[in-house]
Amino acid sequence: MTQVAAPNEQLSELKRQQKVIERLKLLTHKYRQAEVVQKALFRISELAASARDMDQLYASVHAIIGELMAANNFYICLYDAASETVHFPYFVDEQDNLDTLTQMPAEKLKRGITGYVLRTGEPLLLTKDTFRELEHSGEIDKMGSLHVDWLGVPLLSGDQIMGAMVVQSYQEDVRYSQQDLELLMFVSQHVVNALERFRQRELMQAEIKRQTAELRVTNEDLLKEITVREKAELQTSVLFAISELTNSSEDMHSFYSELHKQINKLLKAQNFYVALLTENNQQVYFPYYVDENDRKAKQRRLRKGMTEYVLRQGSPIMIGSREREELVRRGEIVVGGDNGMLAQQWLGSPLSINDDVFGVLAVQSYNNESTYSSDDLELLNFVSQHVAVAIERRRSAEKLARANVFLEKRIAERTEELVEEIERRKKIEEKLYYDAHHDNLTGLPNRPMFTERVEKAIRRQQRERKGNFAVLFIDLDRFKNINDTLGHSAGDQFLLEVSQRMRSSVSQHDLIARIGGDEFVILLEHIESLEQAQQVAESIIQMMRAPFILDDQEHFSGASIGIALSRDINESVDRLLRDADAAMYEAKSSGRGRYVIFDDTIRHGLVAAVSQESALRSAHTYRDFRLWYQPIYGLDSDRIEGHEILLRWQRGDKLLAPGSFIKQAERSGAILDIDHWVIKQTALVLEQQDGELPQAPVHFNLSTQHLMTMRHLKALEEAIDALPIPKDMVVLEFDEQNLLRQEGRRLLVSLRRLHAFGVKLALDDFGRGSGPLQFIYNYPFDIIKLDRNFVRQTGRKPRARAMVRHVVTLCEELSIRLTAEGLESKALLKQLRKLGVHHGQGNLFSAAQPLQESDNGASDEQEAYA
C-alpha cells in the first residue's frame, strides 16, 4: 500500500507546487522585493537541513545576507554564559583579521560595540558621529578599525541573548539605514532558528554516531541500534517538517491537517484533536477534531474533563484506565454524560506562550493494541511548543485583521460624524450670525448690520469717487401710547405691520433696519438725486397714515423722518446717523408726520446744543443756577395753597427759563443732577429762612428719568427725606409729554411707590398734547395742572370749555385737585371759576420771583454738589 500511495502523493505534491508557482508568477511584478526576502528566509531555514557543517552554515548565511544588503564585512559571535566567553565562529572583515583569535572573555568584549549589543539586547545602527557620542558618554570603547556605518543585531532565543550578527562598512558610499536594521533584525530570528535546528541536528547526529559506535562494539545490539537510529532520523525529519508548517500553511485548517499527518508519523495519532480557550477563558472549542468513532466535539463551558485538567495543570499528562480512575476518585475529572466512548489511553500536552496556557494538543487510543509511552508524551509536548507559537502567530494576525477592519469602520463612522458636526456648526454659525445681525421681532437687519452696509457704501464711494447714497432715520408717532394701552403683544403686531409697509416702500437693493424700540433707518444706495430720497420718505409717511387694525380696532400712527445725504469721501457712519437723527427730531418738533433734510441750519443747531450741553455740565461748578418760586392760590379764597419751585439759568447776562435748556439736559443726562441740586438747595433755603415762606406744600418739577430705574428712585426718596418739611407737604410734578415717551408699566410701578412713600403727585401741563385720560384713571395723581395754553383757549373756544368741564367732573369724582396754570386776566379767572376750577397760579396773582438764598449756605451746597 505504501509503494502504491507514494506516487500519488508525489503527483499530488507536484500539482500543488505547480499551482503555487503559478500564483507566485502572477505576484512577481508587484512583490519582487518581498520574494527576494522570503526566498532568503526560506534558504536560511533550509540551511539547517542542507549545510554539511557550521562553517558552511555561517558562509551560506553571509552569502544570503549579502544579497539583501552590502555585507563585505560580516561576522557572527556566540555568547557562552557558562564560560563567560564570546566565540567568533565566522568573521570576514576588510580591515581587521581575527583568524588567530576565535574566542575572548566576555568581560574584555563588553566595552566594545559588539559587547554593547550583547549587554543591552537591542539592535544598533552606528555612524562615525553616533559612535563618538557613545564613546564620549562612556558607553563604549574603541576596539578595532573605525567604521563608516556599523549595523548589529542580537541573536535572541526567547529572552536569552545567544550572540550577535554584525555587518559594517568602511566606505562612505556604502551606508546603512533604519530599514536595513529592521531587515537584519528580522533575518536574525530565522538565523537563530536555523542555528538551533542545526545544533539539534548536530546533537542528533552526534548521538547517532555515538550509538553507531556502540553498535559496532556489540553486534548483538546492532539491530536494536539501527532501529533507534531510524526512529531518531524520522523524528528529526518530522520536527523539521513541523517547523516548516508555520511558514508553508495557507490557513489554520491546512496547518492542523498537515500537523496531524506529521505527528501520525511519530506516534499513533488516528484520534487527534486541538482544543483552544475562548478569549474570555470561559469556554473551550475544538478547531480540529478527528476521531475514529466519528465523534464531534462542540464548544462548551469549562468543566472537569481531561482537556480541562491539562489546562488547569499546565503540564503534559498521559492518562490510562488506572490513572483516570484515580483522577475520578480525587474529583479532578468527571466521566460520563456526553463524553462518549472512553479511551484506553489519552495523551494531552498544553499549548502555552510565556507560561500562559491557552489550549491542549491531544491524541487517544480506544484499544490496547495502540499503546503510548512516556517518550511519546515527551515528543507530543515538544511538538506542542512549536504548535503553540504557530497558533499564537495566526491568532495575532487574525486579531490584527479584525482590529484593522474595526478601525477602518470606526474611522469611516467618525469621519461621517465629523462631517455632520461640521455641517451642524456651520448652520449654528450661520444662525448666530443672522441673529447677531437681525432684529428678533421683525427680522429686519439691526444696527451692527446696518453699520456694516453703510461702511461698505462709504468705501465704495471713496473708491469709485462717484455715486451718492442717503440715510433715512424714522421715528414712529404714538407707539408708546399703543404699547401702554394695548400691551406689548399689540405693540409687536404694530411693529411687524410697520416693517412690512416699509419694505413695500423701497427697492430690493435698499436696506431697512430696526435700531431701537420704534426707530428705523433706511439706506438708499445709488441714488441720482435728493428727490429720490424725498419720494421714499413721502411714500413711508403716506403709508404710515393709513389705520392699523389692532385688537379689532383702528389705531393711527405716523412717522417723523430725517434725511442725511452723503457729502464727501470723508463721511462716517456715526456722522450720517447723527445728522439723520437730528433731522428727524427737527421733523418731530415741527409737528410730526413729515420729513426734514439735514442742512447747515440743523448742523449749527447741533453745534449750539453741544455747546449748551457742555455749559450745562459745568453750570453747578460756576453757580449759574438760580431758584425762583411762584405761589399757587385758591381761586375762591385768594389764599396761598402752595409754592412751585422754579429753576433759572444765569448764562452770562441772560437769565434763561427752563424751556430753553431742559430738553438738552434731558438728552445729555444732566437733568438728574440738576433735579437733585434743586431739592437739596431748597432744603438748605428752608432751613436757613424758616418762616419766610407761608406754611404750604412745596412743588418740584422733576424729570421722568427718576422713575425709570430703582437706583434713581431710591436716590430721589433719600433727597426727599432730607427736606425739613413733612412728606405730605412735598408735591412732585411730572410733565405729561415726558410721561407719554416712557414705558407705561415701569412708570405706574414707580409712581405708586412714591405715593406710598407719602408725597403728593401732580400731572403737569395736562392738555398740551392729546391729554390722555389714562393718566387720570390709572395713575395715582393727587393733582392735575391744566396747561397754560389749554387754559388760555377756554376764554375763546367752546370745545376747550367743554373739555375743562368734563375734566372738572372727572377730578371731583376721583377726588383729584384741579389747578389751572397761566392765569393772566380777571375774565379768564371768572370763566374758570364758572367751570368749577378752584385752584390756580399765574401773573394775575403773583409773578415768579427769586427765592432769597443765604450766600454761605448756597456756597456750601454748591461746592458739595459740584
Stockholm file with secondary structure:
# STOCKHOLM 1.0

chainA/1-866         MTQVAAPNEQLSELKRQQKVIERLKLLTHKYRQAEVVQKALFRISELAASARDMDQLYASVHAIIGELMAANNFYICLYDAASETVHFPYFVDEQDNLDTLTQMPAEKLKRGITGYVLRTGEPLLLTKDTFRELEHSGEIDKMGSLHVDWLGVPLLSGDQIMGAMVVQSYQEDVRYSQQDLELLMFVSQHVVNALERFRQRELMQAEIKRQTAELRVTNEDLLKEITVREKAELQTSVLFAISELTNSSEDMHSFYSELHKQINKLLKAQNFYVALLTENNQQVYFPYYVDENDRKAKQRRLRKGMTEYVLRQGSPIMIGSREREELVRRGEIVVGGDNGMLAQQWLGSPLSINDDVFGVLAVQSYNNESTYSSDDLELLNFVSQHVAVAIERRRSAEKLARANVFLEKRIAERTEELVEEIERRKKIEEKLYYDAHHDNLTGLPNRPMFTERVEKAIRRQQRERKGNFAVLFIDLDRFKNINDTLGHSAGDQFLLEVSQRMRSSVSQHDLIARIGGDEFVILLEHIESLEQAQQVAESIIQMMRAPFILDDQEHFSGASIGIALSRDINESVDRLLRDADAAMYEAKSSGRGRYVIFDDTIRHGLVAAVSQESALRSAHTYRDFRLWYQPIYGLDSDRIEGHEILLRWQRGDKLLAPGSFIKQAERSGAILDIDHWVIKQTALVLEQQDGELPQAPVHFNLSTQHLMTMRHLKALEEAIDALPIPKDMVVLEFDEQNLLRQEGRRLLVSLRRLHAFGVKLALDDFGRGSGPLQFIYNYPFDIIKLDRNFVRQTGRKPRARAMVRHVVTLCEELSIRLTAEGLESKALLKQLRKLGVHHGQGNLFSAAQPLQESDNGASDEQEAYA
#=GR chainA/1-866 SS CHHHHHHHHHHHHHHHHHHHHHHHHHHTTTSHHHHHHHHHHHHHHHHHHHCSSHHHHHHHHHHHHHHHSCCSEEEEEEEETTTTEEEEEEEECSSCCCTTCSEEEHHHHTTSHHHHHHHHCCCEEEEHHHHHHHHHTTSCCCCSSCCSEEEEEEEEETTEEEEEEEEEECSTTCCCCHHHHHHHHHHHHHHHHHHHHHHHHHHHHHHHHHHHHHHHHCGGGHHHHHHHHHHHHHHHHHHHHHHHHHHHCSSHHHHHHHHHHHHHHHSCCSEEEEEEECTTSSEEEEEEEECTTCCCCCCEECCSSHHHHHHHHCSCEEEEHHHHHHHHHHTSCCCCTTCCSCCSEEEEEEEEETTEEEEEEEEEESSTTSCCCHHHHHHHHHHHHHHHHHHHHHHHHHHHHHHHHHHHHHHHHHHHHHHHHHHHHHHHHHHHHHHHHBCTTTCCBCHHHHHHHHHHHHHHHHHHSCCEEEEEEEEEETHHHHHHHHCHHHHHHHHHHHHHHHHTTSCTTSEEEECSSSEEEEEEEEESSHHHHHHHHHHHHHHHHSCEEETTEEECCEEEEEEEECCSTTCCHHHHHHHHHHHHHHHHHTTSSSEEECCHHHHHHHHHHHHHHHHHHHHTTTTCEEEEEEEEEETTTCCEEEEEEEEEEEETTEEECGGGTHHHHHHHTTHHHHHHHHHHHHHHHHHHTTTTSCSCCEEEEECGGGGSSHHHHHHHHHHHHTSSSCGGGEEEEEEHHHHHHSCHHHHHHHHHHHHHHTCEEEEEEETSSSCCTHHHHHSCCSEEEECHHHHHHTTTCHHHHHHHHHHHHHHHHTTCEEEEECCCCHHHHHHHHHHTCCEEESTTTCCCEECCCCHHHHHHHHHHHC
#=GC SS_cons         CHHHHHHHHHHHHHHHHHHHHHHHHHHTTTSHHHHHHHHHHHHHHHHHHHCSSHHHHHHHHHHHHHHHSCCSEEEEEEEETTTTEEEEEEEECSSCCCTTCSEEEHHHHTTSHHHHHHHHCCCEEEEHHHHHHHHHTTSCCCCSSCCSEEEEEEEEETTEEEEEEEEEECSTTCCCCHHHHHHHHHHHHHHHHHHHHHHHHHHHHHHHHHHHHHHHHCGGGHHHHHHHHHHHHHHHHHHHHHHHHHHHCSSHHHHHHHHHHHHHHHSCCSEEEEEEECTTSSEEEEEEEECTTCCCCCCEECCSSHHHHHHHHCSCEEEEHHHHHHHHHHTSCCCCTTCCSCCSEEEEEEEEETTEEEEEEEEEESSTTSCCCHHHHHHHHHHHHHHHHHHHHHHHHHHHHHHHHHHHHHHHHHHHHHHHHHHHHHHHHHHHHHHHHBCTTTCCBCHHHHHHHHHHHHHHHHHHSCCEEEEEEEEEETHHHHHHHHCHHHHHHHHHHHHHHHHTTSCTTSEEEECSSSEEEEEEEEESSHHHHHHHHHHHHHHHHSCEEETTEEECCEEEEEEEECCSTTCCHHHHHHHHHHHHHHHHHTTSSSEEECCHHHHHHHHHHHHHHHHHHHHTTTTCEEEEEEEEEETTTCCEEEEEEEEEEEETTEEECGGGTHHHHHHHTTHHHHHHHHHHHHHHHHHHTTTTSCSCCEEEEECGGGGSSHHHHHHHHHHHHTSSSCGGGEEEEEEHHHHHHSCHHHHHHHHHHHHHHTCEEEEEEETSSSCCTHHHHHSCCSEEEECHHHHHHTTTCHHHHHHHHHHHHHHHHTTCEEEEECCCCHHHHHHHHHHTCCEEESTTTCCCEECCCCHHHHHHHHHHHC
//
